[in-house]
């Protein structure tokens, strides 16, 4: 069983491998021949790559022009979110917490679901239904339908953070992925692991060091992914 399988990491299809390549490229485009050559280097046949490219163009994932392929605008937005997940835009923390209370109780289910996704993407934890909190260490703009307060909490900040976020679980998974990405497994396995790293980093609660355990693996995981991606892009020539 491969390292990726042990970690329950989804194997890369031709489509997902092409997306991984282009999402890590700036600008996110490449010649068809380059994509084929790169696919061969990780064990994806030329026919499989070309079929995947055709289907991705038809599905609106890619735009084709003069033999080159570029990410469609909606996937460029995904690249922006992915790039943001590799940063830690934190400010100094004074010990206070943001309390965000959703007031749009009567809105339809779709609106409430969208608001919930916004709060999760902003790295808030839900204390109770409609009440979201996090340390006040990120710049954040409240969307419509949310009232914001700044508060202090009693007791241990670390214990309170554990109530809001799965701190230990996130850290344990990050450590596993870090070890796997640094291992000597094959490139195709490492690509699958790298894709899992990006997904995991989008769930990083971005907590201040005062509420984190020692040896928190978020920064080493980001650095390891950047190094892997830099090597991957260099291999493209």
C-alpha positions as CSV (number, residue, x, y, z in Angstrom):
1,X,0.0,0.0,0.0
2,X,1.4,3.4,-1.0
3,X,2.0,6.2,1.5
4,X,-0.8,8.2,-0.1
5,X,-3.2,5.3,0.5
6,X,-2.1,4.9,4.1
7,X,-3.0,8.6,4.7
8,X,-6.3,8.1,2.9
9,X,-5.2,10.6,0.2
10,X,-7.2,10.4,-3.0
11,X,-5.1,9.2,-6.0
12,X,-4.6,11.8,-8.7
13,X,-6.6,11.3,-12.0
14,X,-5.2,12.8,-15.2
15,X,-7.6,15.8,-14.7
16,X,-6.5,16.4,-11.1
17,X,-2.8,16.1,-11.9
18,X,-3.2,18.7,-14.7
19,X,-5.1,21.0,-12.3
20,X,-2.4,20.6,-9.7
21,X,0.2,21.6,-12.2
22,X,-1.6,24.7,-13.4
23,X,-2.9,25.8,-10.0
24,X,0.7,26.0,-8.9
25,X,1.9,27.9,-12.0
26,X,2.0,31.7,-12.3
27,X,0.5,32.4,-14.8
28,X,-1.6,29.3,-14.8
29,X,-1.1,28.1,-18.3
30,X,1.1,25.8,-20.3
31,X,1.5,24.4,-23.8
32,X,-0.2,21.1,-24.6
33,X,3.1,19.4,-25.4
34,X,4.5,20.5,-22.1
35,X,1.5,19.1,-20.2
36,X,1.8,15.8,-22.1
37,X,5.5,15.6,-21.3
38,X,4.9,16.4,-17.6
39,X,2.1,13.8,-17.5
40,X,4.5,11.1,-18.8
41,X,7.0,12.0,-16.1
42,X,4.5,11.0,-13.5
43,X,3.1,7.9,-15.3
44,X,0.1,9.3,-17.1
45,X,0.0,8.3,-20.8
46,X,-0.2,10.8,-23.6
47,X,-3.7,9.6,-24.7
48,X,-5.0,9.9,-21.1
49,X,-3.6,13.4,-20.8
50,X,-5.0,14.5,-24.2
51,X,-8.5,13.1,-23.4
52,X,-8.4,14.8,-20.0
53,X,-7.5,18.1,-21.7
54,X,-10.3,17.9,-24.2
55,X,-12.8,17.1,-21.5
56,X,-11.6,19.9,-19.3
57,X,-12.0,22.4,-22.2
58,X,-15.5,21.1,-22.8
59,X,-16.4,21.3,-19.1
60,X,-15.1,24.9,-18.9
61,X,-12.2,24.1,-16.6
62,X,-9.6,25.2,-19.2
63,X,-9.4,27.6,-22.1
64,X,-7.4,26.7,-25.1
65,X,-5.6,29.1,-27.4
66,X,-2.9,28.4,-30.0
67,X,-2.0,25.1,-28.5
68,X,-1.8,26.3,-24.9
69,X,-4.2,25.7,-22.1
70,X,-5.0,28.1,-19.3
71,X,-7.2,27.9,-16.2
72,X,-10.7,29.2,-16.7
73,X,-11.6,32.3,-14.6
74,X,-13.5,30.3,-12.0
75,X,-10.4,28.2,-11.4
76,X,-8.2,31.2,-11.3
77,X,-10.3,32.3,-8.3
78,X,-9.6,28.9,-6.8
79,X,-5.9,29.5,-7.4
80,X,-6.2,32.8,-5.5
81,X,-7.8,31.0,-2.5
82,X,-5.1,28.3,-2.7
83,X,-2.3,30.9,-2.7
84,X,-4.0,32.7,0.3
85,X,-4.0,29.4,2.2
86,X,-0.2,29.3,1.9
87,X,0.1,32.6,3.7
88,X,-0.4,33.5,7.4
89,X,-1.6,37.1,7.4
90,X,-1.8,37.5,11.1
91,X,-1.5,40.7,13.2
92,X,-0.3,41.0,16.8
93,X,-2.9,39.5,19.2
94,X,-3.9,41.4,22.3
95,X,-5.8,38.5,23.9
96,X,-9.2,39.6,22.8
97,X,-11.6,37.6,20.6
98,X,-14.0,38.5,17.8
99,X,-17.6,37.5,18.4
100,X,-19.7,37.3,15.2
101,X,-23.4,36.8,15.6
102,X,-25.6,36.0,12.6
103,X,-28.7,38.1,12.6
104,X,-30.2,36.9,9.3
105,X,-32.3,34.2,11.1
106,X,-35.3,34.5,8.7
107,X,-33.3,34.2,5.5
108,X,-33.7,31.2,3.2
109,X,-31.7,28.0,3.6
110,X,-29.4,28.8,0.7
111,X,-28.5,32.3,2.2
112,X,-27.8,30.8,5.6
113,X,-25.6,28.1,4.0
114,X,-23.6,30.7,2.1
115,X,-23.1,32.7,5.3
116,X,-22.0,29.6,7.1
117,X,-19.4,28.9,4.4
118,X,-18.2,32.4,4.6
119,X,-17.6,32.1,8.4
120,X,-15.8,28.8,8.0
121,X,-13.6,30.2,5.2
122,X,-12.8,33.2,7.5
123,X,-11.5,30.7,10.0
124,X,-14.2,31.1,12.7
125,X,-15.3,28.4,15.0
126,X,-19.0,28.0,15.9
127,X,-19.5,28.3,19.7
128,X,-23.2,27.7,19.3
129,X,-25.7,28.0,16.4
130,X,-25.3,31.5,14.9
131,X,-22.5,32.5,17.3
132,X,-19.0,32.4,15.8
133,X,-15.7,33.3,17.5
134,X,-12.0,33.4,16.9
135,X,-8.9,35.3,18.3
136,X,-8.8,38.9,17.0
137,X,-5.6,38.4,15.0
138,X,-6.9,38.5,11.4
139,X,-8.1,41.4,9.3
140,X,-11.7,40.5,8.5
141,X,-14.7,42.4,7.1
142,X,-18.1,41.2,8.4
143,X,-20.6,40.4,5.7
144,X,-24.2,41.6,5.8
145,X,-26.3,39.8,8.3
146,X,-23.5,39.6,10.9
147,X,-23.1,41.7,14.1
148,X,-19.6,41.9,15.5
149,X,-18.3,42.4,19.0
150,X,-14.9,42.2,20.7
151,X,-14.7,40.2,23.9
152,X,-12.4,38.8,26.5
153,X,-12.8,35.2,27.7
154,X,-12.0,33.8,31.1
155,X,-9.8,30.8,31.8
156,X,-7.3,29.3,29.5
157,X,-7.2,30.7,25.9
158,X,-5.8,27.4,24.8
159,X,-8.8,25.5,26.3
160,X,-11.2,27.9,24.7
161,X,-9.6,27.6,21.3
162,X,-9.9,23.8,21.7
163,X,-13.7,24.3,22.1
164,X,-13.9,26.2,18.9
165,X,-11.4,24.3,16.7
166,X,-10.1,20.7,16.4
167,X,-6.6,22.0,17.2
168,X,-5.0,18.7,18.1
169,X,-6.7,16.8,15.2
170,X,-5.6,19.5,12.7
171,X,-2.0,19.4,14.0
172,X,-1.8,15.6,13.9
173,X,-3.0,15.4,10.3
174,X,-0.6,18.2,9.4
175,X,2.3,16.4,10.9
176,X,1.4,13.2,9.0
177,X,1.2,15.1,5.7
178,X,4.5,16.9,6.4
179,X,6.3,13.6,7.0
180,X,4.7,12.1,3.9
181,X,5.6,15.0,1.7
182,X,9.2,14.9,2.9
183,X,9.5,11.1,2.3
184,X,11.1,9.4,-0.7
185,X,7.9,8.1,-2.3
186,X,7.3,8.5,-6.0
187,X,6.4,11.8,-7.6
188,X,2.8,10.7,-8.4
189,X,2.2,9.9,-4.7
190,X,3.8,13.1,-3.6
191,X,1.5,15.1,-6.0
192,X,-1.5,13.5,-4.4
193,X,-0.1,14.3,-0.9
194,X,0.7,17.9,-2.0
195,X,-2.9,18.3,-3.1
196,X,-4.1,17.0,0.3
197,X,-1.7,19.5,1.9
198,X,-3.4,22.4,0.1
199,X,-6.8,21.2,1.2
200,X,-5.6,20.9,4.8
201,X,-4.1,24.3,4.8
202,X,-7.4,25.9,3.8
203,X,-8.7,24.5,7.2
204,X,-5.8,26.0,9.3
205,X,-7.6,28.1,12.0
206,X,-4.7,30.6,11.9
207,X,-4.5,30.9,15.6
208,X,-1.9,33.0,17.5
209,X,1.0,31.2,19.0
210,X,-0.3,31.9,22.6
211,X,-3.1,29.4,22.1
212,X,-1.2,26.7,20.2
213,X,0.8,23.7,21.4
214,X,4.6,23.6,21.1
215,X,5.8,22.4,17.7
216,X,2.8,23.5,15.8
217,X,3.4,22.2,12.2
218,X,1.5,24.8,10.2
219,X,4.6,26.8,9.1
220,X,6.8,23.8,8.4
221,X,4.0,22.3,6.3
222,X,3.6,25.5,4.3
223,X,7.4,25.7,3.8
224,X,7.6,22.1,2.7
225,X,4.8,22.6,0.2
226,X,6.4,25.7,-1.3
227,X,9.7,23.8,-1.7
228,X,7.9,20.9,-3.4
229,X,6.0,23.2,-5.7
230,X,9.2,25.2,-6.6
231,X,10.9,21.9,-7.5
232,X,7.9,20.8,-9.5
233,X,7.8,24.0,-11.5
234,X,11.5,23.9,-12.1
235,X,11.2,20.4,-13.5
236,X,8.8,21.8,-16.1
237,X,11.7,23.8,-17.5
